Amino acid sequence: MKNFDPRYSSIPKVELHCHLEGSIRTSTIIDIAREHHLPLPSYDVAGLDPHVKVFDQWRDLHAVLEAFGIARACFVAPEVVERVAWELFEDSAAQNIKLSEVRFSPDWAFTGHGLNWDAALDALLRAKARAEHQFGMAIGLIAITSRGLGRASCERTVDWSIRHAEHILGIDLADSERDFPLTEFLDPIRRAKEAGLKVTIHTGEDTPASFVTEAIRLASPDRIGHGIHIIEDPAAVELVKARGLTLEVNPWSNYLTSSVRTIEAHPLKQLFDLGVRVTINSDDPEVLDTNLNNEYRIAHEVLGMTWDEMATCNRYALAASFLPEATRERVA
């Protein structure tokens, strides 16, 4: 489903919601596995793709998350982190993405092989500096705290992010809302905000509008990851609008995780028409076999958004970016 149509590449784009761990090329996974003697079910792209990509709609979000296991095992050394980040930025530049916020979970991605978080961050920063210089992009980093790793992991991630606030823009609370209630993580999330970090929360992806309402009222996030199920509750829509919140929407991801029944039923345009500040993003471009161009294609050709409406979504994204205003103006 990747899209390289020059019509969509011609649009200067902003992407706010993209996971580093879901952005590893299959060929890169094979290279890493060979170099570091990691077991794989196949060592050729055609054979490995069915194990590391989601091509068809799966039964639920949890099933899709299982596909990330091989990608997670790849983060064995700082040079791997640097390569994965550089290739993501390279792919982004090829789509005319001018501003990219990339999120990653240090505890989920780096702890498995005992990778030092600071060394991994240094590797990310090297790739970032190179891409900003070579492509003229603006790049921001967001640290994910995964609910499934527990409160202690959230505390560690927030502490680490505060120490590196010069480079980390904000915190993203991700993972299953149903299994790990928001109330368990409120204290560290609030502490992150008090320290000046921005906060975005995965909510309303495969959960009802009430979860989004709770997240807004308890945690006061700066943005919402997904949030599409507010379409089911006019009061939730009005709350999002009243708070001036921007939704980080990922159409193809929402279809593959069965968060929407069909791609045609995705509420992106409905939310836009209601005045919600929606943005268009790819989520996990390699795992989900998509890219931002493809998400724009879906918005236009499947959901019926006009070019002007998509440009408005881009303006929403630029305004909602966690990067400093001067940086945003440089790529506007």
Secondary structure, DSSP 4 states (H G I P E B T S, - for coil): -----HHHHTS-EEEEEEEGGG---HHHHHHHHHHHT---S-SSHHHHHHHH---S--SSHHHHHGGGHHHHHT--SHHHHHHHHHHHHHHHHHTTEEEEEEEE-HHHHHTTTT--HHHHHHHHHHHHHHHHHHH--EEEEEEEEEGGGHHHHHHHHHHHHHHTTTTEEEEEEES-TTTS-GGGGHHHHHHHHHTT-EEEEEESSSS-HHHHHHHHHHH--SEEEE-GGGGG-HHHHHHHHHTT-EEEE-HHHHHHTTSSSSGGG--HHHHHHTT-EEEE--BSTTTTT--HHHHHHIIIIIT---HHHHHHHHHHHHHH-SS-HHHHHHH-
